[in-house]
Amino acid sequence: MDKVRVAIVGASGYSGEELLRLLLRHPFCEVACVTSRQYAGQPLGEVFPRFADSPLRFSAPDAAEIAKIASVAFLALPHGLAHEFAAPLVKSGVKVIDISADFRLHNPAVYEAAYGAAHPAPELLSESVYGLPERYREALRKARLVACAGCYPTSIILAVAPLLAAKLVDPSGIIASSMSGVSGAGRKVDLAYIFPECNESVRPYSVTGHRHLPEIEQELAAAGGLDQIVINFIPHLIPVNRGIHSTIVLEACAGTTLDTVAGALRQAYAGEPFVRVLGAGKLADTKHVTMTNMCEIGCAFDKRTGRVILSSAIDNLTKGASGQAIQCCNIVCGFPETTGLL
């Protein structure tokens, strides 16, 4: 099988580094291009010493040049920049796997409310496929533009969607409390994320109006067959490098038990290579999923309050970003879905 030549646009961030870690050993992909405005011209090993043996050099990002040498482009760019490359690359016939949030929201008005600006390429929204393989695998097979699911949304949607679909929980009053490692903020120098500020500290942030909230609500509404779902989402920063844990509290519907909840999760993810459903009453732990593309889901049922408690853990850089992007790429390109990820 001829290798697919891929480009990583914005390869100098944490998600770009994770893409490199996985793609450089991918048997069916050849990394043909890595871009960075900041490091253009520098050898890859100068920026990431772990890749010192690679002959790759960073180049300045140029959609026309990328289209000449790659048939798949991963966009590991900040939100609001991906569209600058997605539009010309798709037009040139390059399959685009976007890790940013530029194409995740279906409604341009919702995007504008969340990101404070009109959507820059609304004509592409109708053809972007939400990059959560466990829910959109068939659509991904024909996709030209994949909008990979966000890290927090992945941890919440995978846990909650099967219960909404099975009508086991009330779609109102959902509370999701999530904790993320510091790498979720990106590879940048910012006082709030330097070691003395983060170490020995746990703190919530953006407890109302977080930018991932519309994405979570969009996908949970779709799972429940509803026009709209409104939830509380409470993210926290914790002093670890990588990993996300979400605890989600839901009101049980009449007749819901721990067994029916666990059964719905097991049925939804039977045969899924990257979702591990724990036994009833067992809860997820980030140490079991870091450096992997796995989502671990546990559940409990509080008879006293009538609430279901879900526990979900992923690695924010792998299943929450780059690993999921490669999982989507494998589907788009017709490779075995687990290739390069086990």
KEKE-3310 file (N, C-alpha, C; in steps of 0.2 Angstrom, whole numbers, plus 5000, padded with zeros to 4 digits):
npx = (5004:5003:5010:5000:5003:5005:5001:5006:4999:5003:5012:5020:5014:5007:4997:5001:5014:5010:5003:5014:5021:5013:5010:5023:5026:5016:5010:5005:5005:5014:5024:5024:5026:5028:5022:5026:5024:5033:5044:5049:5060:5068:5076:5066:5070:5077:5067:5059:5067:5065:5063:5074:5081:5073:5072:5064:5060:5053:5042:5035:5018:5008:4995:4994:5006:5006:4995:5001:5010:5004:4990:4982:4978:4982:4975:4982:4979:4976:4959:4949:4959:4960:4951:4957:4965:4958:4948:4954:4962:4952:4946:4956:4956:4962:4960:4954:4958:4953:4958:4954:4940:4933:4924:4915:4902:4886:4877:4879:4876:4876:4890:4895:4890:4897:4911:4912:4913:4908:4905:4919:4919:4906:4900:4906:4902:4891:4895:4905:4910:4907:4920:4919:4921:4914:4901:4899:4904:4900:4897:4910:4917:4916:4920:4926:4930:4934:4928:4936:4931:4930:4941:4935:4922:4922:4924:4913:4902:4903:4901:4888:4879:4873:4864:4855:4850:4844:4834:4835:4838:4834:4834:4835:4843:4856:4873:4889:4905:4921:4939:4955:4971:4986:4991:4980:4978:4986:5002:5010:5017:5011:5005:4995:4997:5010:5022:5023:5010:5001:5004:5001:4987:4970:4958:4942:4936:4929:4915:4903:4897:4908:4918:4917:4904:4892:4895:4895:4881:4875:4878:4873:4860:4857:4859:4849:4838:4832:4828:4835:4846:4851:4864:4874:4891:4906:4922:4938:4955:4969:4984:4992:5001:4994:4977:4960:4946:4929:4915:4898:4882:4866:4848:4839:4827:4811:4811:4825:4840:4855:4860:4853:4859:4872:4871:4866:4877:4887:4881:4881:4894:4899:4912:4919:4934:4941:4934:4931:4921:4918:4915:4899:4897:4910:4923:4931:4948:4961:4974:4974:4972:4981:4992:4986:4973:4961:4945:4938:4925:4914:4901:4888:4874:4864:4853:4847:4846:4841:4849:4860:4877:4890:4907:4921:4936:4949:4964:4968:4976:4977:4965:4957:4961:4974:4975:4962:4960:4969:4962:4950:4956:4961:4948:4943:4953:4951:4959:4962:4954:4961:4974:4991:4988:4987)
npy = (4994:5011:5025:5037:5054:5067:5083:5093:5107:5120:5114:5115:5116:5109:5099:5098:5092:5080:5074:5072:5063:5052:5050:5049:5036:5029:5017:5019:5032:5046:5059:5073:5087:5100:5114:5130:5146:5153:5145:5143:5136:5130:5115:5100:5093:5103:5110:5100:5090:5076:5071:5071:5063:5065:5070:5081:5098:5113:5123:5139:5141:5138:5137:5133:5127:5117:5109:5104:5094:5086:5075:5074:5085:5090:5101:5110:5122:5138:5142:5150:5153:5141:5141:5149:5140:5129:5131:5134:5122:5112:5115:5112:5099:5092:5082:5087:5088:5095:5101:5112:5123:5128:5123:5115:5119:5119:5129:5146:5157:5153:5150:5163:5169:5162:5164:5177:5183:5184:5169:5164:5156:5151:5144:5131:5125:5116:5105:5100:5087:5081:5076:5063:5048:5037:5041:5046:5038:5033:5044:5050:5042:5047:5060:5076:5087:5087:5090:5089:5083:5092:5092:5092:5091:5078:5070:5071:5070:5056:5049:5053:5053:5039:5037:5047:5044:5032:5036:5036:5045:5062:5075:5088:5099:5094:5092:5095:5092:5096:5092:5097:5094:5105:5106:5107:5121:5125:5127:5139:5155:5160:5169:5163:5149:5145:5136:5139:5145:5135:5123:5113:5118:5119:5125:5132:5138:5149:5146:5149:5151:5145:5141:5128:5124:5126:5117:5105:5105:5105:5092:5083:5086:5081:5068:5065:5067:5079:5097:5106:5106:5111:5114:5114:5117:5115:5118:5114:5118:5108:5102:5094:5087:5082:5075:5072:5073:5070:5072:5068:5073:5067:5067:5053:5044:5037:5020:5018:5011:5006:4995:4996:5008:5004:4994:5001:5008:4998:4992:5002:5004:4992:4983:4994:5001:5011:5015:5011:5003:5003:4991:4990:5003:5006:5018:5031:5034:5045:5041:5029:5031:5041:5045:5037:5033:5031:5031:5031:5025:5026:5022:5026:5025:5034:5030:5037:5050:5049:5050:5048:5045:5049:5045:5050:5048:5054:5056:5072:5077:5066:5056:5067:5076:5075:5061:5057:5064:5057:5044:5048:5051:5039:5032:5041:5038:5025:5016:5003:5006:5008:5009:5014:5019:5010)
npz = (5000:4995:5004:5012:5010:5022:5029:5043:5049:5059:5068:5079:5092:5107:5102:5089:5092:5097:5087:5078:5086:5085:5071:5065:5067:5060:5050:5037:5034:5028:5034:5026:5027:5039:5047:5054:5058:5068:5069:5056:5044:5053:5059:5064:5075:5082:5089:5094:5103:5104:5092:5085:5075:5064:5047:5044:5042:5048:5039:5032:5034:5020:5010:4996:4993:5002:4996:4985:4989:4999:5003:5013:5026:5042:5054:5066:5073:5082:5087:5075:5066:5058:5047:5037:5030:5029:5019:5006:5005:5005:4993:4984:4984:4995:5009:5024:5041:5055:5070:5078:5084:5073:5064:5071:5076:5070:5068:5062:5069:5082:5083:5082:5093:5103:5100:5097:5084:5067:5058:5048:5037:5032:5022:5022:5033:5031:5025:5034:5045:5060:5071:5079:5080:5086:5085:5073:5062:5050:5042:5042:5033:5020:5021:5017:5025:5041:5057:5071:5087:5102:5117:5131:5127:5121:5132:5139:5130:5125:5137:5141:5130:5126:5136:5135:5123:5126:5134:5148:5157:5163:5151:5156:5168:5168:5175:5172:5178:5175:5174:5169:5163:5162:5149:5141:5139:5129:5121:5127:5134:5148:5162:5170:5168:5171:5181:5196:5197:5194:5201:5215:5216:5212:5202:5197:5181:5169:5172:5168:5151:5144:5130:5124:5128:5119:5109:5116:5120:5108:5103:5113:5112:5099:5102:5110:5102:5102:5101:5108:5122:5138:5148:5164:5164:5171:5171:5177:5181:5184:5192:5183:5169:5158:5153:5156:5167:5169:5178:5178:5182:5183:5182:5185:5175:5178:5183:5180:5183:5191:5184:5172:5167:5166:5157:5145:5142:5139:5129:5119:5116:5113:5106:5102:5099:5106:5118:5134:5144:5161:5175:5183:5195:5196:5194:5183:5179:5176:5175:5169:5156:5150:5137:5128:5116:5122:5129:5145:5154:5168:5180:5192:5203:5213:5224:5234:5230:5218:5207:5193:5191:5181:5176:5168:5158:5149:5138:5136:5125:5116:5114:5115:5106:5095:5094:5092:5080:5071:5072:5065:5053:5049:5046:5036:5026:5024:5031:5043:5058:5070:5067:5070:5083:5093)
capx = (5000:5007:5008:4997:5007:5001:5004:5003:4999:5004:5015:5024:5010:5006:4993:5006:5019:5007:5002:5021:5023:5009:5011:5030:5027:5010:5013:5002:5006:5021:5023:5028:5026:5026:5023:5026:5027:5038:5050:5050:5067:5072:5075:5061:5074:5079:5061:5057:5073:5063:5062:5081:5082:5069:5075:5060:5061:5047:5041:5030:5012:5006:4990:4995:5012:5004:4991:5006:5014:5000:4983:4978:4981:4979:4976:4983:4979:4971:4953:4949:4964:4960:4947:4961:4968:4953:4944:4958:4964:4947:4945:4961:4955:4965:4956:4956:4956:4954:4957:4951:4933:4931:4919:4911:4896:4882:4874:4884:4874:4879:4897:4896:4889:4902:4917:4912:4914:4904:4909:4923:4918:4899:4898:4909:4898:4886:4899:4910:4908:4909:4924:4918:4920:4909:4894:4898:4909:4898:4898:4917:4920:4915:4921:4932:4932:4932:4929:4937:4927:4934:4943:4930:4916:4923:4924:4906:4897:4903:4898:4880:4874:4869:4859:4850:4847:4840:4828:4836:4840:4831:4839:4836:4847:4863:4878:4896:4911:4927:4946:4960:4978:4988:4992:4974:4978:4991:5009:5011:5019:5005:5006:4991:4999:5017:5022:5021:5003:4997:5006:4997:4981:4964:4953:4938:4937:4924:4910:4897:4899:4914:4917:4915:4897:4888:4897:4892:4874:4873:4879:4869:4853:4856:4859:4843:4833:4829:4830:4839:4848:4854:4867:4879:4897:4911:4929:4944:4962:4972:4991:4995:5002:4989:4972:4954:4941:4923:4910:4892:4877:4860:4842:4836:4820:4807:4813:4832:4844:4862:4861:4851:4864:4878:4869:4866:4884:4890:4878:4883:4901:4902:4916:4922:4941:4944:4930:4931:4916:4920:4909:4894:4899:4917:4924:4936:4954:4965:4981:4973:4971:4985:4996:4982:4967:4956:4940:4936:4918:4911:4894:4886:4868:4862:4846:4844:4844:4838:4853:4865:4883:4895:4914:4924:4943:4953:4970:4966:4980:4976:4958:4954:4964:4978:4974:4955:4961:4971:4957:4946:4960:4961:4942:4943:4957:4950:4964:4960:4953:4966:4981:4995:4985:4987)
capy = (5000:5017:5029:5044:5060:5071:5089:5095:5114:5122:5108:5117:5116:5102:5095:5096:5087:5073:5072:5070:5057:5046:5050:5047:5029:5027:5013:5020:5039:5049:5066:5077:5094:5102:5121:5134:5153:5155:5141:5141:5135:5126:5107:5098:5091:5109:5112:5095:5085:5069:5070:5073:5059:5066:5075:5086:5105:5118:5128:5143:5138:5140:5132:5131:5123:5111:5105:5101:5088:5082:5073:5075:5090:5091:5108:5110:5129:5141:5144:5157:5153:5135:5142:5152:5135:5124:5133:5133:5115:5108:5117:5109:5092:5089:5080:5092:5085:5101:5100:5118:5123:5132:5120:5110:5121:5119:5136:5151:5162:5150:5151:5170:5171:5159:5166:5185:5186:5180:5163:5166:5152:5147:5139:5125:5121:5111:5099:5097:5081:5081:5071:5059:5042:5032:5043:5048:5034:5032:5050:5051:5038:5051:5067:5080:5091:5084:5095:5085:5085:5095:5088:5092:5088:5071:5066:5072:5067:5049:5046:5055:5051:5033:5037:5051:5040:5026:5039:5033:5051:5068:5080:5094:5099:5090:5096:5092:5095:5093:5094:5096:5096:5112:5106:5109:5128:5126:5128:5146:5158:5164:5169:5158:5142:5143:5131:5141:5147:5129:5118:5113:5122:5117:5130:5132:5144:5150:5142:5151:5153:5142:5141:5122:5123:5125:5111:5099:5105:5103:5085:5080:5087:5077:5061:5064:5068:5085:5103:5109:5104:5116:5110:5117:5114:5118:5116:5116:5117:5104:5102:5088:5089:5079:5071:5076:5069:5073:5069:5071:5071:5067:5065:5047:5043:5032:5014:5018:5008:5005:4990:4998:5013:5001:4990:5005:5010:4993:4991:5008:5004:4985:4982:5000:5000:5016:5016:5006:5004:4999:4987:4995:5005:5008:5025:5032:5037:5047:5037:5023:5033:5045:5043:5033:5036:5027:5035:5026:5027:5022:5024:5025:5027:5036:5029:5042:5056:5047:5053:5044:5049:5046:5046:5049:5050:5054:5061:5078:5078:5060:5055:5074:5080:5072:5054:5057:5066:5051:5039:5050:5051:5032:5031:5044:5035:5018:5012:5000:5012:5008:5010:5019:5021:5005)
capz = (5000:4995:5010:5011:5012:5026:5032:5050:5049:5066:5071:5085:5098:5110:5098:5084:5094:5098:5080:5076:5090:5082:5064:5062:5067:5057:5044:5031:5033:5028:5036:5021:5028:5045:5047:5059:5057:5072:5068:5049:5043:5058:5060:5068:5081:5086:5093:5098:5103:5104:5085:5082:5070:5058:5043:5043:5044:5048:5034:5033:5031:5013:5007:4989:4993:5005:4992:4980:4992:5003:5001:5019:5031:5049:5056:5073:5074:5086:5084:5071:5060:5053:5041:5032:5027:5027:5013:5000:5004:5003:4986:4980:4984:5001:5015:5030:5048:5059:5077:5081:5084:5068:5060:5075:5077:5064:5067:5062:5075:5089:5083:5083:5100:5107:5098:5096:5078:5062:5056:5042:5031:5034:5016:5023:5039:5029:5023:5039:5048:5067:5071:5085:5077:5089:5084:5066:5058:5042:5038:5041:5028:5014:5023:5015:5030:5048:5063:5077:5093:5107:5122:5136:5124:5120:5138:5141:5125:5125:5143:5142:5124:5126:5141:5133:5117:5129:5138:5155:5161:5161:5148:5159:5174:5168:5177:5170:5181:5172:5176:5164:5164:5160:5142:5138:5138:5124:5122:5127:5140:5151:5169:5174:5167:5173:5186:5202:5198:5193:5206:5222:5215:5208:5202:5191:5177:5164:5174:5163:5145:5141:5122:5123:5130:5113:5106:5120:5120:5101:5102:5117:5109:5094:5104:5113:5097:5104:5097:5112:5128:5141:5154:5167:5162:5176:5170:5182:5179:5189:5191:5179:5162:5153:5156:5158:5170:5169:5183:5176:5187:5179:5185:5182:5174:5182:5181:5178:5189:5189:5179:5165:5165:5164:5151:5140:5140:5136:5122:5114:5115:5112:5100:5100:5101:5110:5123:5139:5149:5167:5178:5187:5202:5196:5191:5178:5182:5171:5175:5165:5149:5148:5132:5124:5113:5126:5134:5150:5157:5174:5182:5199:5204:5220:5226:5239:5227:5211:5202:5189:5191:5177:5177:5161:5158:5142:5138:5132:5119:5112:5112:5115:5100:5090:5093:5088:5073:5067:5071:5060:5046:5047:5043:5030:5021:5023:5035:5049:5062:5076:5065:5073:5089:5099)
cpx = (5004:5005:5005:5001:5003:5005:5001:5004:4998:5006:5019:5021:5010:5002:4997:5011:5016:5005:5009:5022:5019:5010:5018:5031:5021:5012:5010:5002:5013:5020:5028:5029:5024:5027:5022:5028:5033:5044:5052:5058:5071:5071:5070:5064:5076:5073:5059:5063:5071:5063:5069:5083:5078:5073:5070:5062:5054:5047:5035:5024:5009:5001:4991:5001:5010:5000:4995:5009:5010:4993:4979:4982:4978:4980:4976:4984:4975:4965:4953:4954:4963:4956:4951:4964:4963:4950:4948:4961:4958:4945:4950:4961:4959:4960:4959:4953:4958:4953:4954:4943:4930:4925:4915:4904:4892:4879:4878:4882:4876:4886:4898:4895:4894:4909:4918:4914:4910:4908:4912:4922:4911:4898:4901:4906:4894:4889:4904:4906:4911:4913:4924:4916:4915:4902:4893:4903:4907:4899:4905:4920:4920:4917:4927:4934:4929:4934:4930:4934:4932:4936:4938:4924:4916:4922:4916:4901:4897:4900:4890:4876:4870:4864:4853:4846:4842:4834:4829:4837:4836:4836:4839:4840:4853:4868:4885:4901:4917:4934:4951:4967:4980:4989:4986:4974:4983:4998:5011:5014:5013:5005:5002:4993:5006:5017:5020:5014:4999:4998:5003:4991:4976:4959:4949:4939:4931:4918:4903:4900:4905:4912:4915:4908:4893:4889:4894:4885:4872:4873:4874:4862:4852:4856:4852:4837:4829:4832:4835:4840:4852:4857:4872:4886:4902:4918:4933:4950:4966:4980:4994:4996:4996:4983:4966:4949:4935:4918:4903:4887:4870:4854:4839:4829:4817:4809:4821:4835:4851:4864:4858:4856:4870:4877:4869:4873:4888:4887:4880:4890:4904:4906:4920:4929:4944:4939:4930:4926:4917:4913:4905:4897:4907:4918:4930:4942:4959:4972:4980:4972:4976:4990:4993:4976:4961:4951:4938:4930:4916:4905:4892:4878:4866:4855:4843:4842:4841:4842:4858:4871:4888:4902:4917:4931:4945:4959:4968:4970:4979:4969:4954:4956:4967:4976:4967:4956:4964:4966:4952:4949:4960:4954:4941:4947:4956:4955:4960:4960:4958:4973:4985:4993:4985:4995)
cpy = (5006:5021:5035:5049:5065:5077:5090:5103:5116:5116:5109:5117:5109:5097:5093:5091:5080:5070:5069:5063:5051:5045:5047:5040:5025:5023:5015:5028:5041:5056:5070:5084:5096:5110:5124:5141:5155:5151:5139:5141:5131:5119:5105:5096:5097:5111:5107:5089:5078:5066:5071:5069:5061:5071:5081:5093:5109:5122:5133:5140:5142:5135:5129:5126:5116:5106:5102:5095:5084:5080:5074:5080:5090:5098:5109:5118:5132:5142:5150:5157:5147:5137:5145:5146:5130:5125:5131:5126:5111:5109:5113:5102:5088:5088:5084:5089:5091:5099:5106:5117:5126:5129:5115:5112:5122:5126:5142:5156:5159:5151:5159:5172:5168:5162:5174:5187:5181:5175:5165:5162:5148:5143:5132:5121:5116:5104:5096:5092:5081:5075:5067:5052:5037:5034:5044:5044:5034:5038:5052:5048:5043:5059:5070:5085:5088:5089:5091:5087:5088:5090:5087:5089:5081:5067:5066:5068:5059:5046:5047:5052:5045:5033:5041:5047:5035:5029:5036:5039:5057:5073:5086:5093:5095:5095:5092:5096:5092:5096:5092:5098:5102:5112:5108:5117:5130:5127:5136:5149:5162:5163:5164:5151:5141:5139:5133:5143:5140:5124:5119:5118:5118:5122:5130:5138:5144:5145:5144:5153:5150:5140:5133:5120:5122:5119:5105:5099:5103:5095:5081:5080:5082:5069:5059:5065:5074:5091:5106:5106:5110:5113:5115:5114:5118:5115:5118:5114:5113:5103:5096:5090:5087:5075:5075:5071:5073:5069:5072:5068:5072:5065:5059:5047:5037:5025:5013:5015:5008:5000:4992:5004:5009:4997:4995:5007:5004:4991:4996:5007:4997:4985:4989:5000:5005:5019:5010:5007:5000:4996:4992:4996:5007:5014:5026:5035:5039:5043:5031:5024:5038:5042:5038:5036:5033:5032:5029:5029:5023:5025:5022:5027:5028:5035:5034:5048:5055:5050:5048:5049:5045:5049:5045:5051:5049:5057:5066:5079:5072:5060:5062:5078:5076:5065:5053:5059:5061:5046:5042:5050:5043:5030:5034:5041:5028:5013:5008:5006:5013:5009:5016:5022:5016:5004)
cpz = (5000:5001:5008:5014:5016:5028:5039:5050:5056:5070:5077:5092:5101:5106:5092:5086:5095:5092:5077:5080:5087:5075:5061:5063:5064:5051:5037:5029:5032:5029:5031:5022:5035:5045:5053:5057:5061:5071:5061:5048:5047:5058:5065:5075:5085:5091:5097:5098:5102:5097:5081:5076:5063:5054:5041:5045:5044:5042:5036:5030:5025:5010:5000:4989:4997:5000:4987:4983:4997:5001:5007:5023:5037:5051:5063:5075:5079:5083:5081:5066:5055:5047:5035:5027:5025:5020:5007:4999:5002:4995:4982:4981:4990:5006:5021:5036:5053:5066:5081:5081:5078:5064:5064:5075:5070:5062:5067:5068:5081:5089:5085:5090:5105:5106:5097:5090:5073:5060:5049:5036:5032:5028:5018:5029:5037:5027:5029:5043:5055:5069:5078:5082:5079:5087:5076:5061:5051:5039:5037:5035:5021:5015:5019:5020:5037:5053:5069:5083:5098:5113:5128:5133:5123:5126:5141:5137:5125:5131:5143:5136:5124:5131:5139:5127:5120:5133:5145:5160:5158:5157:5151:5166:5174:5170:5176:5174:5179:5175:5171:5166:5160:5152:5138:5136:5132:5126:5121:5133:5142:5158:5173:5173:5169:5180:5193:5203:5198:5199:5212:5221:5211:5208:5196:5187:5172:5166:5171:5157:5142:5134:5120:5124:5124:5110:5110:5120:5113:5101:5107:5115:5104:5096:5107:5109:5099:5101:5101:5119:5131:5147:5158:5166:5167:5175:5175:5179:5185:5187:5189:5172:5157:5156:5157:5161:5171:5174:5181:5180:5183:5183:5182:5181:5178:5179:5180:5185:5187:5184:5172:5162:5162:5157:5145:5137:5137:5129:5117:5112:5114:5105:5098:5103:5106:5116:5128:5144:5155:5170:5182:5194:5201:5192:5187:5182:5176:5170:5170:5158:5146:5143:5128:5121:5116:5130:5139:5154:5163:5176:5189:5199:5212:5221:5230:5236:5220:5206:5199:5190:5187:5178:5170:5161:5151:5143:5133:5125:5114:5110:5112:5110:5095:5089:5089:5081:5069:5067:5066:5053:5044:5043:5036:5024:5020:5026:5040:5055:5068:5074:5068:5080:5095:5101)
residu = (MET:ASP:LYS:VAL:ARG:VAL:ALA:ILE:VAL:GLY:ALA:SER:GLY:TYR:SER:GLY:GLU:GLU:LEU:LEU:ARG:LEU:LEU:LEU:ARG:HIS:PRO:PHE:CYS:GLU:VAL:ALA:CYS:VAL:THR:SER:ARG:GLN:TYR:ALA:GLY:GLN:PRO:LEU:GLY:GLU:VAL:PHE:PRO:ARG:PHE:ALA:ASP:SER:PRO:LEU:ARG:PHE:SER:ALA:PRO:ASP:ALA:ALA:GLU:ILE:ALA:LYS:ILE:ALA:SER:VAL:ALA:PHE:LEU:ALA:LEU:PRO:HIS:GLY:LEU:ALA:HIS:GLU:PHE:ALA:ALA:PRO:LEU:VAL:LYS:SER:GLY:VAL:LYS:VAL:ILE:ASP:ILE:SER:ALA:ASP:PHE:ARG:LEU:HIS:ASN:PRO:ALA:VAL:TYR:GLU:ALA:ALA:TYR:GLY:ALA:ALA:HIS:PRO:ALA:PRO:GLU:LEU:LEU:SER:GLU:SER:VAL:TYR:GLY:LEU:PRO:GLU:ARG:TYR:ARG:GLU:ALA:LEU:ARG:LYS:ALA:ARG:LEU:VAL:ALA:CYS:ALA:GLY:CYS:TYR:PRO:THR:SER:ILE:ILE:LEU:ALA:VAL:ALA:PRO:LEU:LEU:ALA:ALA:LYS:LEU:VAL:ASP:PRO:SER:GLY:ILE:ILE:ALA:SER:SER:MET:SER:GLY:VAL:SER:GLY:ALA:GLY:ARG:LYS:VAL:ASP:LEU:ALA:TYR:ILE:PHE:PRO:GLU:CYS:ASN:GLU:SER:VAL:ARG:PRO:TYR:SER:VAL:THR:GLY:HIS:ARG:HIS:LEU:PRO:GLU:ILE:GLU:GLN:GLU:LEU:ALA:ALA:ALA:GLY:GLY:LEU:ASP:GLN:ILE:VAL:ILE:ASN:PHE:ILE:PRO:HIS:LEU:ILE:PRO:VAL:ASN:ARG:GLY:ILE:HIS:SER:THR:ILE:VAL:LEU:GLU:ALA:CYS:ALA:GLY:THR:THR:LEU:ASP:THR:VAL:ALA:GLY:ALA:LEU:ARG:GLN:ALA:TYR:ALA:GLY:GLU:PRO:PHE:VAL:ARG:VAL:LEU:GLY:ALA:GLY:LYS:LEU:ALA:ASP:THR:LYS:HIS:VAL:THR:MET:THR:ASN:MET:CYS:GLU:ILE:GLY:CYS:ALA:PHE:ASP:LYS:ARG:THR:GLY:ARG:VAL:ILE:LEU:SER:SER:ALA:ILE:ASP:ASN:LEU:THR:LYS:GLY:ALA:SER:GLY:GLN:ALA:ILE:GLN:CYS:CYS:ASN:ILE:VAL:CYS:GLY:PHE:PRO:GLU:THR:THR:GLY:LEU:LEU)
# end
